[in-house]
Amino acid sequence: MTTSPPHRAVPPRPATGERTGHPAIEFVGVRKEYLSHGEVVPAVKGLDLAVAEGEFFSLLGPSGCGKTTTMRMVAGFEEPTAGRILLDGRDVTGVAAHKRDVNLVFQSYALFPHLNVRQNVSFGLERKRVAKAEITRRVGEILEIVSLTGMERRHPREMSGGQQQRVALARALVNHPRALLLDEPLGALDLKLRQQMQIELKRIQREVGITFVYVTHDQGEALTMSDRIAVMNAGLIEQLGSPREIYERPATRFVAGFIGTSNLIDGRVDRVENGHAVLDLGAPGRIVAPVPGTVGAGQRIEVSVRPEKIGLHRAAPPDAAGSVLAGTVTEVVYHGTSTNYTVATSAGPDFVVFDQNAHDAEDVASRGEHVFLTWAPQHSYPIGV
């Protein structure tokens, strides 16, 4: 992976881009419905959301969850069935797309193949009849920020996918939009380049200081780049928060399963001790999870634990203070940095365990081997209580 270039001066924003104190983007009671074969199909259901100025905000979810429809409503390509959309406090519901101070970047890049890099980037400014000296200055600044200085005369066919993506970004950013909307822009790149571009996108966003709204179904991308993430499902936001909050403390079963890998246990609370629910599963099975005071004995709860939080042992651990489960290894997969186990457990569901390969690479459990799983109480997270 290449190293990031040194910090550069952020190009000055025009007067229209001065901070207003309003959220950059705001949804107020937004609904979007389509008519399909005589039936009303809801795509977005009652969305209330504010995106802060200068924030890297991601809309994350599976296909059909409403994230792209939400972005298209910001851009003006779709109009809400109900509710309002505000840009910097100004209601733009019903305002044409070309009159909104936002730009878009798509997966397809949509570059002009007959124009070189400089001509692609300056195209919008020339259409606006910006002075030539100003065009030269702004194009030079943005090409430096996206690390394309010296490539001004190249055509898209002479560039790699990652370089073409940078041209598309430069073309969108050179106009100093209030917000940049990105619809799965890295989907066409190979894995290594996609991972590199994730870091570069965050760097670029930080340098230009523009609000980014990023649409993706890739939870790794969202976790890497975002200040906040809205996890969407069936037209609703299931959880809104920082990457760490969403990963470590999923609010719903859907979020726990969609963001990374999560082991889910459903059981009845046998007792509550010092703010921790204890679920006895028969010797030596036990789940210990911190719970609020509203949870009591006899109540059913669902607990999530991430695979990397779990320790795998060949012998029963003495005096384990947290959760303990016995099980049998059913699958072993080597991933280089970790060995991933599937373990059939006494709790019922199979568990996935990620064991970091920091020790002897040959010291791994085998399929069919009897093992014990342990994890600390704080790594059990109760869902929905």
Buried (B, 14 or more C-beta within 10 A) or exposed (E): EEEEBEEEEEBEBEEEBEEEEBBBBBBBEBBBBEEEEEEEEBBBBBBEBBBBBBBBBBBBBEEBBBBBBBBBBBBBEBEBBEBBBBBBEBEBBEBEBEEBBBBBBBBEBEBEEEBBBBBBBBBBBEEEEBEEEEBEEBBBBBBBBBBBEEBBEBBBEEBEBBBBBBBBBBBBBBBBBBBBBBBBBBBBBEEEBBBBBBBBBBBBBBBBEBBBBBBBBBBBBBBBBBBBBBBBBBBBBBBBBEBEBBBBBBBBBBBBEBBBEBBBBBBEBBEBEEEBBBBEBEEBBBBBBBBEEEBEEEEEBBBBBBBBBBBBEEEBBEEBEBBBBBBBBBEBEEEEEBBBBBBBBBBEEBBBBBBEBEEEEEEBBEEEBEBBBBBBBEBBBBBEB
